[in-house]
Amino acid sequence: MIKKFLSYLRYERNRSELTVRNYDKSLREFESYFKLRDSQLSWETIDSDVIRDWMESLMDKGAMASTVNNCLSAVRSFYRYALAYGIVAVDPSHYVKGPKLKKTLPKFIREKDMDRLMDQDNMWGDSVKDMRARTIILTLYSTGIRLAELIGLDVNDVDFVNMQLKVTGKRDKQRVVPFGKELCETLQQYLQVRETLPLRDTEALFVNDKGLRVSRGQVENIVRNNLSKVTTQQKRSPHVLRHSFATAMLNNGAELESVRKLLGHESIATTEIYTHATFEQLKSVYEKAHPRA
């Protein structure tokens, strides 16, 4: 039953492989839970109390509210599918609510720290490794694209004449993202260095030392290790660079709707989490205008 649902996600809903894997993990953990609780239980016979008890057990084990909500999302999605295809008569997850999330501001790197990382010569060497790392970080920060979007970039997705990237986002939705002169020159330099590698994936823009398309883990390590040069904050992921892009754009006068389109958000409500960035502007205005500041 789970296997058919996962195929449905892949081929009919066009969900990413990462989403499919996460749903698979959550559903199999839930199935193990209710089978251990009562071997006679099945997907067709469990009720909402079983789901609530499972969520409570996850919280007792130390799972974060966001993790529990992601697990619940997998179960809800499964039951919507099962109900639509007549596999179950009732959706026991329909009235189950997940734990409330604490509202936290997105983590981002300050503009002056990013300038220091990108501009100071002592931050980078002349090796292929450093050239690739700097180009990856500059691409993420200059365009705000997601980690998966960066990994999926091909050489042909880069339009140097119009200075724009063709990006394939969630559910294979494509959008065009502009970039500036600095990234244009940096990408051209990187492509020259790329040709010195034993290319096995000739289409991929970013390749590792073996000439294969870079992996999520490789990019995450590159970002984490290099951001540690300019910040001590614990969260130093590629997504932090996406936050930093949005924050810098809004702080420098970009309209929210424009940032939404650049980020590839379907809803502007998702983009609104970045309006915290304008606090920097408010603080600056306050310090300049208030007589006792």
HELIX and SHEET records of a PDB file:
HELIX    1   1 ILE A    2  TYR A   11  1                                  10    
HELIX    2   2 GLU A   17  ARG A   37  1                                  21    
HELIX    3   3 SER A   48  ASP A   60  1                                  13    
HELIX    4   4 ALA A   65  ALA A   84  1                                  20    
HELIX    5   5 GLU A  111  ASP A  119  1                                   9    
HELIX    6   6 ASP A  121  MET A  123  5                                   3    
HELIX    7   7 VAL A  128  THR A  143  1                                  16    
HELIX    8   8 LEU A  147  ILE A  151  1                                   5    
HELIX    9   9 VAL A  155  ASP A  157  5                                   3    
HELIX   10  10 LYS A  170  ASP A  172  5                                   3    
HELIX   11  11 LYS A  181  ARG A  194  1                                  14    
HELIX   12  12 ARG A  216  LEU A  227  1                                  12    
HELIX   13  13 PRO A  238  ASN A  251  1                                  14    
HELIX   14  14 LEU A  256  LEU A  263  1                                   8    
HELIX   15  15 ILE A  268  THR A  271  1                                   4    
HELIX   16  16 GLU A  272  ALA A  277  5                                   6    
HELIX   17  17 THR A  278  ALA A  289  1                                  12    
SHEET    1   A 3 VAL A 158  ASP A 159  0                                        
SHEET    2   A 3 GLN A 164  THR A 168 -1                                        
SHEET    3   A 3 GLN A 174  PRO A 178 -1                                        
END                                                                             
